[in-house]
């Protein structure tokens, strides 16, 4: 309810224009509204008044990232986790930046922090598995993905990622099994369908892939991704 939040925040700032939390909240709201430049200006005001506000640094990092300034964004996010080492969202954003850059040792280090902060959350294991796969450490990647399945046994994600790992290893029968397990838990998983299509192409069976997609479209005709 962004508009209502904005109105309440405006009321707060009318009575207390320098309230740091209210300024930070306004910056967050402006970012969600797509007003990136306004968000940066508001967050600068908040940080000028209180440079040790970790959440304001985190929001500034997000705003600068949307502005297309990845280095400045990363600097703000690092400051956020320096000030608040358990700020999960900032670590996650740093992980996304490290993945985009292909910094696989860096991704692993961030994954360690994420797993420390929230051992029952998915992102740490996903980041670590991605890091390990890109460093040709399939065994460690598989261990992380198996943990992901334990955490969320009814979700498609862990099975899809294990399928992708098996496809990379050219163990296509096992890859297909994992993708079908994913679909048994989440019949609408596009990633699982993509995986099965990939397996068919690796087997040089494009007709099977086409039939699979036709069936999926019949079952879900309004899904544009299919």
N, C-alpha and C positions, 0 to 999 in steps of 0.2 A: 504494500500500500504506500507507494513511494510519494504520491502527491500529499497524502495525509502526513507522512513523516516530514516532508519538506515544510508544510505549514506549521507543524508543531515546533520544528527547529527554528523557523523564522521568528516565532513568538518568543522562544527562549533567548534568541540573540537580540531581540528588541529590548528586553529587560537587562540582559547581560552580554554586551557586544563582544567581550573578550573571553567568554567562557570557552576553554580549550576543547572540552569534549563536544560542545555544541558546534564549534567551528569544524572539528574533525568530522562530525556527523554530516554537516552540510557538504563538506568536500566529498564524502562518500556518496551522498545522495546525488550530487551534481554529476559524479562519474557514472552512476547508474542511469542518469537521465541523458547521457551522451554529451554532457557539457564539459569536455575535457579541460579546456583552457580555464574555465571558471573554477573547476575543481582544483587545478594546480594553484591558482591564485589564492583560493580559500585555504588550502592546506599549507601554503607558504606562510600565510598569516598565522595559522595555528602553530607552526613550527618556530616562527619568529618569537612567539610568546612563550613557547615551551619546547625547546629543542630535544628534550629527552622523552618525548611522547612516542613510544614504539608504534602504536597503531596508526598515528598520523604519518610516520615514515613509511609504513606498509602501504597505506592508501596512496601516498605520493608515488611510491614505486609502481603501483598499478596504473596511476594516471600517466606517468612518464612513459610507461611501456605502451599504453594506448596512443600516446603522442608520437611514438616511433623513436624513442630515445632509450635504447636498451641498456647502454652502459650507465647512464644516470639512474635508470630504474633499478638496476642491479645494486648500485651503490646505496640507494635508499633502503632496499630490502635487506642488505647486509647490516645496515645501521639498525634496522628494526629488530633483527634477531640478536644483534649485539646487546641491545637494550633489554630485550625480552627473549631469552633463549628458547622459551617454550611456545613462541608464537607460530603455531602450526601453519597458518595460512601463508605467512611470509616464507617459511621454508618450502612450502609447496610451490609458490611462485618462483622461487629461486631454482627449484628442480626443473620446472618447465623451461626456464631460460637456459639452464645447463643442457637439457636434452636438445633444444633447438641449436645450440652451439656445438653439439657433439662432444661435450666434455664428460666422457664416461666415468673417469675417476671422481670428478666433481659430483656427478649424479649419485654415485655410490655414497659419498660422504654425506650428501643431503638426505639420502634414503635412511642412513643410519640414524640421523637426527629425527626424522619423521617416525621411524619405528620406536625410538626412545620415547617420544612425546605421546604417541598414540599407537600402541602395539596391536590394537584391534582394528585399525583403519587400513584401507586398501592401498593408499598412494605410496607408502614407504616400500611395500613389497613390489609394487608395479615398477617404481623407479629403479629399485635394486635389480629386478629381473631384466629390465631394459639395459641397464649398465652392464650386467654380466654377459648378456647375449652379445652385445657389441664388443665385448672383450674376449669372445670365444670361450666363455666359461659356462657351458651349458648346464653342468651339474648344479652349480650355485643358483643359476637362473631357475632351474626346475624346483629347487628347494623353496625358493621364494614363492613361486606360483602354486606349489602344493599348499603352502601356508595360506595363500590367498583363498584357495578352495575351502580350507578348514574354517577360515573366518567367515566366508560367505558361501556356504554349500548350495544355496538355492539361487545364486546369481550366475549369469552366463559368463561373466568376465574372466574368472580364473580358468574355466574350461577353454574359452576362446584363446587365451594367451598360451595355454599348454598346447593347443592345436597348432598355433603359429610356430611354437618351438619345434614341434614334431615335423612340421612341414619344412622348416629350415634344415632339419636333420635328415630330410628325405625319407622319413618314416610315415608314409602317406596313409596307411591303414589306421595307424594310431591317431594321426591328425584328424582323420574323418570321424573316428569314434569320439574324440573330444569335442569337435564341432557339433556333433549330433547330441551329445550330452548337454552342451550349452543350449541348444534349441529345445531340449526336453524341459529345461528349467525356465527359459524365456523364449517362447515361440516367435516373438517378434525381433529377436536379436539380429540386426543387420550384419554385425561383425561375424556372427556364426555362418550366416548365409554366404558372406564374402569368402570365408574360409573354405566352405564346401565348393564354391565356384573355383577358387584357386586350386584346390585338390584336383578337380576335374580337368582343369587346363594342364596341370603338371602331369596328369595321366594321358594327356592328348585326347580328351573326351569332351570337346566343346558342346556336343549335342546333349550330353547329360547335364551340363551346366545350364544350358538353355531351358531344358525341361524343368530343372529344379527351380529356376527363376519364374517360369510360367506358373508352376504350382504355387509358389509363394505369392505371386501377384493375384492369383485367383482367391487365395485365402485372405489377402490384405490389399485390395485393389486401390486403396487411397494412399498407399505409402509411396511417396515420390522417389525415395532412395532405391526401392526395388525397380 
